Amino acid sequence: MKYMTKWLLFLLFVPALASAGLFSPALEEGVSYQVITPEQPTVSGEKVEVVELFSYACPHCYHFEPNIERWLKTKPENVKFVRMPVIFRDDWTIFAKAYYAAEALGVLDKIHGPLFSALHAQKRRLGDEAALMAFFAEQGVSNADFKKVFNSFAVDSKVRRSKELTRRYGINSTPSMVVNGKYRVDGQMAGGINDRFLQIVDGLVAKK
């Protein structure tokens, strides 16, 4: 009876420990992550590159964003975090361009969270260039600056690179994360877009 009571208490405490980040999920290839073959190059030097594949058009990515923001405050010091917009449909291209335009203008901090909120919390229609230009203006970006970069060669090159890396990584859902060009994790493998997702990422960072 005493043994059974201890076992029941263990079962009750395991989820609590996991949600607190004190219990790491087991890493099992093909179950909690996939190996990327061939391994892809990284741009993080000696650091471990962690890439988040997302789209502003994806509601799951919007709901995952608070988890990412919490993780960024406590992520391992040897991690270089990179966001990469994914284009699964033609109408997602404009949002990838918005990300890279904001990056080129040095205003990602002003644009990233508010654009997610505008699309999903406020239900605004921002699926064309004019609407996005007006949105950027609300965040303090002049129309002239927006026009200068939105259709630039640099932005278009990054969009093309994103499409190519999405294919090479084998990404078929968002959000997904790639660790050091070697390992891929998505919501289904993690059992949903929750803290366990990022616990798996941390395990893969340690695995390298």
N, C-alpha and C positions, 0 to 999 in steps of 0.2 A: 504493500500500500504506500509506504514511504517512497519507494522507488518510483512508483507511478506518479505520485504528487510532484516529485522533482522533475520528471519528464514533461508533465503538463506545464509546469512553470517555465521550463526551457522553451517549449513550443510557443508560449505566450510572449516571452521576452525576445525571441529571435527577430520578429518583424520590427519591434521597437529599436533594437540595436542596429538593424539594417537601415532604418529610416534616419537614425542619428549618425550614420556613417561609421559605426563602430564594428560593423560586421560586414566583411567584404564578400560579395557573391563569388561563387566558384567560376573560374574561367574555363570554358569548355569549347574548343574549336568546333565550329559548325552548329553550336547551340547559342552561346552568349556572344560569339564574334565569328567573323570569317577572315581567313587569310587572303590577302590580295596577291594574285599571281598574274604577271610578275610584280615584284615589289616596285613601287613608284618613287622617283626622286623627291627629295624635300628641299626646302629653302631656309631651314632653321639652323644651319650650321651644326654646332655641337649639342644644341638643345633638341628635345623630343618635340616634333611637330604634331599638333592636334588640330585637325581641320573640321569645322562644323559645316556640313552641307545643308543649306536651308533655302527657303524662298519667303519673301514678304507675303506672297499670295497663299502660303500654307498655314492653315489655322493651327495645326499641330506645332509648327515652329513658333508661332505666337505664344502658345501656352507653355512651350518649353523654355522660352526666353528667361523667365525668372530663375529657373534652375541653373541656366548658364551663367547668369549674373552672380548668383551665390557662389557657384563653383569657381569663377574667375577670382574671387577674393581669397580663396583657399587652395587654389591649384598648386601642384608641385612646382617648385622654383625652376626646375629644369625643363619646363614646358613652354613652348612658343605656340600661342593660340592664333589660329587663322580662321576667318569666316570666308565661305565661298558660296555665292548664290547659285542655285541649281535652276536649270531651264528644262522642265519636262514637257512644256507646251509653249506654243508660240507666244501666247499672251503673258507668259512669265518673263519673256525677254526684257520687257521694259523695266521690270523691277530689278533685274540683274544690272541693267544700265544705271538705274537710280543708285544702287549700292556703290558701283564703281565711280560714278560721278561724285557722290558724296565723299568717297575716299580721296579722289583726285583734288577736290576742293578743300580737303582738311576739315570737313564738317560732319564726319560720321557720328560723333558723339551727339550732335544736335539732331541728326536725321534718323538714326537707326531705331531707337525706341519709339519716338513719335510716329514714324511711318507705320510700324507694326500696329500701334494703337489706333491711328487714323483709319486703317483698313479694316481692323477686326473689332475694335471696341466702338468706334464711331460710325462704322459701315460707310465710309466715304468712297466715292468712285474716283480712283486715281490711276486708271488704266490707260491713260494716254499722256503724251508729252506735255500738253498744255496744262493739264490738271496737276501733273508732277511739278512743273515749273512754278505754278501758283503755290503749291505746298512748300517747296524749297524757299520761296519768297517769304512765307510765313515764318520760316526758321532763320531768316536773316540773310539769305543768299539772293543776290541780285539776278534779275533775268539775264543780264549780259553774261555774268559768270556761268550761270546754268547752261546757256546756249553754247558757250565756248567749249564746254567739256562733254556735254551729254551725248553728242554725236561725233565725238572726237575719235581719232584713230586709236589712241591709248585705251579708251573705254571699250571700243569695239574689239581690240586685241584681247583684253581681259575677258570679255564675254566669250570669245572663241576659245580661249584657254580653259575657261570654266566648263564649257561643253565637252572639251576633249578630256579633261581630268575626270569629269563625272562618268564618262564612258570607261576610262581606264580603271577607275576605282570600283566600277560595277555597282554604282548607286542606282537604286530603283525606288527609293522612298525617302521622304524627308520628315523630320530631321534625321540625318545620319552623321556619324563621326568617323574620321579616319585617323589612326594613330601611326605616326612616323612612316607613312606610305606603305605600311605592312598589314594593318588590321582594320577591319570595317565593322561598325556596330550600328544597328538601327533600332527603332522603337520596338519592333516585334521581338528581336533577340533579347532586348532588355526587359520585356514584359510591360512595355508602356513607356511614356515619356515622363519619367520620374527620377528620383535621386539614384535609383539602381543603375540607370543608364550611365551616369557619370562615375559611379563606383566601378563599373566595368572598365570605363575609359582609364581611370586611375590605375586599375590592375594591369591594363595593357601598357600604360606608360612605364610602370615598374618592370614589366616584361621586356619592353623595347623590341 
